[in-house]
Amino acid sequence: MKNILISGASIAGTATAYWLRRHGFKVTVVERAPAIREGGYKVDIRGAALRVVERMGLLDAVRARSTGMRVATYYDGSGRPVAAMDADLFGGRTDDDVEIMRGDLNALLYDLTRDDVEYVFGDSITGIADDGTVTFEHLGPRRFDLVVGADGAHSNTRRIAFGEESRFARYLGCYISICTVPNTLGLDRAEAVHPAVGRTANVYSTRQDTAAKALFMWSSPPLGHDHRDVAQQKELLARAMDGAGWQVPALLEAVRGAGDLYFDSVTQIHMDRWSTGRVVLVGDAGYCASPASGQGTSLALVGAYVLAGELATGGGTEEYERVLRPFVTANQALGPANLKGMVIGSRVALWFQLTMLRLMPRLPGRERMVERIAGPIARAANAVSLRDYPAAEDVAACRE
Ligand SMILES: Cc1cc2nc3c(=O)[nH]c(=O)nc-3n(C[C@H](O)[C@H](O)[C@H](O)COP(=O)(O)OP(=O)(O)OC[C@H]3O[C@@H](n4cnc5c(N)ncnc54)[C@H](O)[C@@H]3O)c2cc1C
């Protein structure tokens, strides 16, 4: 097996391209967008994924671009600050975990691979035949030994090879939307959060950002939105947040002019198998844990490393699934659990959360509280032992 096609040039796709190239495969990446996609919110790289980034030689570059967040402050509906906590605790980060903007990480991974990998932008797979012949919307048919679906939670490759998304999607009862807004609150590496019953608004500005990001989450029955209709998505967001207090009306006004809206249901993908015939899935396409898990990027990075390593050393897709499955299961379990603290279900629960946050600095046993917030994430983030997969270029260097 030599010639591999990857669909999707986000975190999973570019990271898989990197590792496949290092193992000596010939790699083509097809991405539907016209260029590498910027945007998205801050993502965490934790535990095993940090070791993967280190093995890619990217750790210093990632740290240099970390968000540098300092503090998260909670506000009530009238704009009164009610509690604050340090940003690492707010993000559930421990040890040397790093937070970085999704777009910055994607750009780093793309730069690392662009010279050795063929990138085809503005195209999409339309069919995959049993003999490996792949047809595209624009390119002529080409033959590949393997197709890697790294095209996200709404994967096109998964639909072609495994069937409709509804068979694998598990909706967690909530929506998320995020976009760039002017930093009218003057936030400096700080986050402002307004939790209300059934909906939460959040604004932050990171070290590199002169603007801010507004993030909204809300409980809802499935909205059946059109993934490509941004005007409809803005309308649905405005309706969901209608009547909310704090800075929400001004933020919604800013959202109207935003050009980078991310809008999706909080949904996980659960599959019994991630490979069939000549197709294998990596990242959100195969095992989306949802933004509520805080582990989507780490899963994509570790998945890319293990998939490429097993393909190179003979374990193949069977061994990829065997090594990765417990790690995916542990991290997907974080999603529903975390979500309860992100979108609060009742007035009593909201009162309880704010009271606990307010009292936290004065309560004895802060360590126990930290363990309760960050402990489960840290354990899940480390729930895989990374094998050493000697890369082709390293083997060649040893032989010389
Ligand atoms: C622009 C953007 C913004 C995001 N913002 C957030 C966020 O704010 N919060 C959050 O939790 N997660 C966000 N995500 C998702 C997050 O990046 C992933 O959960 C995680 O990093 C795992 O990445 P992935 O590579 O598996 O999937 P994704 O990051 O979703 O990447 C999938 C890639 O496949 C491409 N693609 C889709 N369909 C096709 C097709 N038919 N043919 C070719 N390519 C295709 C997409 O354009 C994208 O580049 C965002 C993703 C993107 C692309």
The ligand as an SDF file (V2000), in Angstrom:
LIG
                    3D

 53 58  0  0  0  0  0  0  0  0999 V2000
  -13.8030   26.0410   10.3750 C   0  0  0  0  0  0  0  0  0  0  0  0
  -13.9460   25.1120   11.5730 C   0  0  0  0  0  0  0  0  0  0  0  0
  -14.2810   25.6720   12.8010 C   0  0  0  0  0  0  0  0  0  0  0  0
  -14.4270   24.8350   13.9070 C   0  0  0  0  0  0  0  0  0  0  0  0
  -14.7310   25.4070   15.0950 N   0  0  0  0  0  0  0  0  0  0  0  0
  -14.9060   24.6330   16.1530 C   0  0  0  0  0  0  0  0  0  0  0  0
  -15.2750   25.1890   17.3800 C   0  0  0  0  0  0  0  0  0  0  0  0
  -15.4460   26.3940   17.5010 O   0  0  0  0  0  0  0  0  0  0  0  0
  -15.4500   24.3730   18.4270 N   0  0  0  0  0  0  0  0  0  0  0  0
  -15.2440   23.0280   18.3130 C   0  0  0  0  0  0  0  0  0  0  0  0
  -15.3770   22.3090   19.2980 O   0  0  0  0  0  0  0  0  0  0  0  0
  -14.9010   22.4640   17.2000 N   0  0  0  0  0  0  0  0  0  0  0  0
  -14.7350   23.2120   16.0960 C   0  0  0  0  0  0  0  0  0  0  0  0
  -14.4120   22.6350   14.9280 N   0  0  0  0  0  0  0  0  0  0  0  0
  -14.2390   21.1830   14.9130 C   0  0  0  0  0  0  0  0  0  0  0  0
  -12.8640   20.7620   15.4360 C   0  0  0  0  0  0  0  0  0  0  0  0
  -11.8940   21.2740   14.5750 O   0  0  0  0  0  0  0  0  0  0  0  0
  -12.8150   19.2570   15.4530 C   0  0  0  0  0  0  0  0  0  0  0  0
  -13.7230   18.7430   16.4020 O   0  0  0  0  0  0  0  0  0  0  0  0
  -11.4830   18.6340   15.8320 C   0  0  0  0  0  0  0  0  0  0  0  0
  -10.4060   19.4780   15.6540 O   0  0  0  0  0  0  0  0  0  0  0  0
  -11.2800   17.3530   15.0210 C   0  0  0  0  0  0  0  0  0  0  0  0
  -10.9870   17.7260   13.7250 O   0  0  0  0  0  0  0  0  0  0  0  0
  -11.2760   16.9150   12.4140 P   0  0  0  0  0  0  0  0  0  0  0  0
  -10.1230   17.2390   11.5210 O   0  0  0  0  0  0  0  0  0  0  0  0
  -11.5880   15.4950   12.6840 O   0  0  0  0  0  0  0  0  0  0  0  0
  -12.6390   17.5480   11.8290 O   0  0  0  0  0  0  0  0  0  0  0  0
  -12.9440   19.0500   11.3530 P   0  0  0  0  0  0  0  0  0  0  0  0
  -12.0990   20.0220   12.0550 O   0  0  0  0  0  0  0  0  0  0  0  0
  -14.4030   19.2290   11.3790 O   0  0  0  0  0  0  0  0  0  0  0  0
  -12.4420   19.0820    9.8210 O   0  0  0  0  0  0  0  0  0  0  0  0
  -13.0730   18.4870    8.7420 C   0  0  0  0  0  0  0  0  0  0  0  0
  -12.4440   19.0340    7.4580 C   0  0  0  0  0  0  0  0  0  0  0  0
  -13.0140   18.3440    6.3510 O   0  0  0  0  0  0  0  0  0  0  0  0
  -13.4350   19.2790    5.3810 C   0  0  0  0  0  0  0  0  0  0  0  0
  -14.5220   18.6870    4.6240 N   0  0  0  0  0  0  0  0  0  0  0  0
  -15.8200   18.5790    4.9780 C   0  0  0  0  0  0  0  0  0  0  0  0
  -16.5150   17.9650    4.0070 N   0  0  0  0  0  0  0  0  0  0  0  0
  -15.6220   17.6720    3.0170 C   0  0  0  0  0  0  0  0  0  0  0  0
  -15.7330   17.0400    1.7540 C   0  0  0  0  0  0  0  0  0  0  0  0
  -16.9070   16.6060    1.2780 N   0  0  0  0  0  0  0  0  0  0  0  0
  -14.6090   16.8890    1.0000 N   0  0  0  0  0  0  0  0  0  0  0  0
  -13.4120   17.3600    1.4370 C   0  0  0  0  0  0  0  0  0  0  0  0
  -13.2600   17.9780    2.6260 N   0  0  0  0  0  0  0  0  0  0  0  0
  -14.3530   18.1270    3.4150 C   0  0  0  0  0  0  0  0  0  0  0  0
  -13.8290   20.5060    6.1860 C   0  0  0  0  0  0  0  0  0  0  0  0
  -13.8320   21.6730    5.3800 O   0  0  0  0  0  0  0  0  0  0  0  0
  -12.7330   20.5250    7.2240 C   0  0  0  0  0  0  0  0  0  0  0  0
  -11.5740   21.1690    6.7730 O   0  0  0  0  0  0  0  0  0  0  0  0
  -14.2640   23.4270   13.7840 C   0  0  0  0  0  0  0  0  0  0  0  0
  -13.9290   22.8780   12.5420 C   0  0  0  0  0  0  0  0  0  0  0  0
  -13.7750   23.7120   11.4290 C   0  0  0  0  0  0  0  0  0  0  0  0
  -13.4150   23.1020   10.0970 C   0  0  0  0  0  0  0  0  0  0  0  0
  1  2  1  0
  2  3  1  0
  2 52  2  0
  3  4  2  0
  4  5  1  0
  4 50  1  0
  5  6  2  0
  6  7  1  0
  6 13  1  0
  7  8  2  0
  7  9  1  0
  9 10  1  0
 10 11  2  0
 10 12  1  0
 12 13  2  0
 13 14  1  0
 14 15  1  0
 14 50  1  0
 15 16  1  0
 16 17  1  0
 16 18  1  0
 18 19  1  0
 18 20  1  0
 20 21  1  0
 20 22  1  0
 22 23  1  0
 23 24  1  0
 24 25  2  0
 24 26  1  0
 24 27  1  0
 27 28  1  0
 28 29  2  0
 28 30  1  0
 28 31  1  0
 31 32  1  0
 32 33  1  0
 33 34  1  0
 33 48  1  0
 34 35  1  0
 35 36  1  0
 35 46  1  0
 36 37  1  0
 36 45  1  0
 37 38  2  0
 38 39  1  0
 39 40  1  0
 39 45  2  0
 40 41  1  0
 40 42  2  0
 42 43  1  0
 43 44  2  0
 44 45  1  0
 46 47  1  0
 46 48  1  0
 48 49  1  0
 50 51  2  0
 51 52  1  0
 52 53  1  0
M  END
$$$$
